[in-house]
């Protein structure tokens, strides 16, 4: 049944022109989460400045807004997703299932929608609701500012989801995570 579901999704994605490797590149069945080298932009002592939109798609969301959200948290996880990405959905569900542990360990989760060809606030809200998420901020990177400024997407290649940037409470990049493994989301507080 699961295979049939994945085949239907693959067919839809191919019709929409979304590369299959982008969708199936990451799998929650991996042993450990994929630790990627920090990009040149993330090797600095602070997250590069950016501007995006909040989930209402009306108000700007900047690095300053993110700093204000940190509060007493020890870490911030910027989780980049796309509504069509199966591993993204699985990863957010696992975050939801571990919400108490994330809070206990002081990890603030911010979901960053960066993979839509057409930004549809209603579709993104539906995705968040279907994934069981409702508590965390959702940011819309409509123009790719966060992706470009962090070096996750140079524009010359297709972005592979999911990706997570783990920051300390001063917004210093600690870790870049690609495919989420069995240690997800524990890797965010270890």
C-alpha positions as CSV (number, residue, x, y, z in Angstrom):
1,X,0.0,0.0,0.0
2,X,2.8,2.4,0.9
3,X,4.6,1.6,-2.4
4,X,1.4,2.5,-4.3
5,X,1.1,5.8,-2.4
6,X,4.7,6.6,-3.3
7,X,4.1,5.8,-7.0
8,X,1.1,8.1,-7.1
9,X,3.1,10.9,-5.6
10,X,6.0,10.2,-7.9
11,X,3.7,10.4,-10.9
12,X,2.2,13.7,-9.7
13,X,5.6,15.2,-9.1
14,X,6.8,14.2,-12.6
15,X,3.8,15.8,-14.1
16,X,4.6,19.0,-12.1
17,X,8.2,18.9,-13.2
18,X,9.7,18.2,-9.8
19,X,12.7,15.9,-10.0
20,X,12.1,12.5,-8.2
21,X,15.6,12.5,-6.6
22,X,14.6,15.7,-4.8
23,X,11.7,14.0,-3.2
24,X,13.3,10.6,-2.4
25,X,16.8,11.7,-1.7
26,X,16.4,11.6,2.1
27,X,14.9,8.7,4.0
28,X,14.0,8.3,7.7
29,X,15.2,4.7,7.4
30,X,18.9,5.8,7.4
31,X,20.9,4.8,10.4
32,X,22.2,8.3,11.3
33,X,21.2,11.7,10.1
34,X,23.5,13.1,7.4
35,X,25.9,15.7,8.7
36,X,26.9,18.0,5.9
37,X,29.8,20.5,5.9
38,X,28.8,24.0,6.8
39,X,28.6,26.3,3.7
40,X,31.0,29.2,3.6
41,X,28.2,31.5,4.6
42,X,27.4,29.3,7.7
43,X,31.0,29.1,8.8
44,X,30.8,32.6,10.3
45,X,30.0,33.3,13.9
46,X,26.4,34.2,13.1
47,X,23.5,33.3,10.8
48,X,23.6,35.6,7.8
49,X,21.0,38.3,7.6
50,X,17.8,37.4,5.7
51,X,14.2,38.6,5.2
52,X,11.3,36.3,4.5
53,X,7.6,36.3,5.3
54,X,5.7,34.9,8.3
55,X,3.1,32.2,7.8
56,X,0.4,34.8,7.2
57,X,2.5,35.9,4.2
58,X,1.9,39.5,5.2
59,X,4.6,40.4,7.7
60,X,8.4,40.3,7.2
61,X,10.4,37.8,9.2
62,X,14.1,38.7,9.6
63,X,17.1,37.6,11.6
64,X,16.0,40.1,14.2
65,X,12.6,38.4,14.5
66,X,14.4,35.1,14.9
67,X,16.6,36.5,17.7
68,X,13.5,37.7,19.5
69,X,12.0,34.2,19.3
70,X,15.0,32.4,20.8
71,X,14.1,33.5,24.4
72,X,15.6,31.0,26.9
73,X,16.1,28.2,24.3
74,X,19.6,26.8,23.9
75,X,19.3,25.9,20.3
76,X,17.3,26.8,17.2
77,X,16.5,24.3,14.4
78,X,15.7,26.0,11.0
79,X,14.0,23.1,9.3
80,X,13.7,23.7,5.5
81,X,10.7,21.9,3.9
82,X,8.5,21.7,0.9
83,X,4.9,20.5,1.0
84,X,5.5,17.9,-1.7
85,X,8.5,16.4,0.1
86,X,7.7,13.0,1.7
87,X,10.8,12.9,3.9
88,X,10.0,16.5,5.1
89,X,6.5,15.4,6.2
90,X,8.0,12.3,8.0
91,X,10.6,14.5,9.7
92,X,8.0,17.1,10.9
93,X,5.8,14.3,12.3
94,X,8.8,12.9,14.2
95,X,9.5,16.4,15.5
96,X,5.8,16.7,16.6
97,X,6.1,13.3,18.3
98,X,9.2,14.5,20.2
99,X,7.9,18.0,21.0
100,X,8.1,17.5,24.8
101,X,11.8,16.4,24.5
102,X,12.6,19.3,22.2
103,X,11.1,21.7,24.8
104,X,12.9,19.9,27.7
105,X,16.2,20.3,25.9
106,X,15.5,23.9,24.9
107,X,15.3,23.4,21.1
108,X,13.2,26.0,19.2
109,X,11.9,24.7,15.9
110,X,11.2,27.1,13.0
111,X,9.8,25.5,9.9
112,X,11.0,27.3,6.7
113,X,9.0,26.6,3.5
114,X,11.5,27.0,0.7
115,X,10.5,24.5,-1.9
116,X,7.3,25.7,-3.5
117,X,7.1,26.7,-7.1
118,X,3.9,28.6,-6.3
119,X,3.4,29.8,-2.7
120,X,-0.1,29.0,-1.5
121,X,-0.7,30.0,2.1
122,X,-3.7,27.7,2.3
123,X,-1.8,24.7,1.0
124,X,1.1,25.3,3.4
125,X,-1.3,25.6,6.3
126,X,-3.0,22.4,5.3
127,X,0.4,20.7,5.1
128,X,1.3,21.9,8.6
129,X,-2.1,20.7,9.9
130,X,-1.8,17.3,8.2
131,X,1.7,16.9,9.6
132,X,0.3,17.5,13.1
133,X,2.2,20.7,13.5
134,X,0.7,23.8,14.9
135,X,3.0,25.2,17.6
136,X,6.1,26.2,15.7
137,X,6.6,29.3,13.6
138,X,6.4,28.8,9.8
139,X,8.4,31.1,7.6
140,X,7.9,31.4,3.9
141,X,11.2,31.8,1.9
142,X,9.3,32.9,-1.2
143,X,12.2,34.6,-2.9
144,X,14.9,32.2,-1.7
145,X,16.6,34.8,0.6
146,X,17.4,32.4,3.4
147,X,18.6,29.7,1.0
148,X,20.8,32.1,-0.9
149,X,22.2,33.9,2.2
150,X,23.0,30.7,3.9
151,X,24.6,29.1,0.8
152,X,22.1,26.2,0.7
153,X,21.0,27.1,-2.8
154,X,23.2,28.9,-5.3
155,X,20.6,28.9,-8.0
156,X,22.7,26.6,-10.2
157,X,21.2,23.3,-8.8
158,X,18.0,21.9,-7.4
159,X,17.6,22.1,-3.6
160,X,17.4,18.6,-2.0
161,X,15.0,18.5,1.0
162,X,15.0,18.2,3.9
163,X,17.8,20.4,5.2
164,X,18.1,21.7,8.8
165,X,20.5,24.3,10.1
166,X,21.1,23.9,13.9
167,X,22.0,27.2,15.6
168,X,23.0,28.0,19.2
169,X,21.0,30.7,21.1
170,X,23.2,33.4,19.6
171,X,22.3,32.2,16.1
172,X,25.8,30.7,15.5
173,X,25.5,27.8,13.1
174,X,26.5,24.5,14.7
175,X,25.4,21.9,12.3
176,X,23.9,21.4,8.8
177,X,21.8,18.3,8.5
178,X,20.6,16.7,5.3
179,X,18.8,13.3,5.3
180,X,17.2,12.6,8.7
181,X,18.1,9.2,10.2
182,X,17.0,7.2,13.2
183,X,18.7,9.7,15.5
184,X,16.3,12.5,14.3
185,X,15.4,14.7,16.2
186,X,17.7,13.6,19.1
187,X,20.6,15.0,17.0
188,X,19.2,18.5,17.7
189,X,20.0,18.5,21.4
190,X,22.9,16.0,21.7
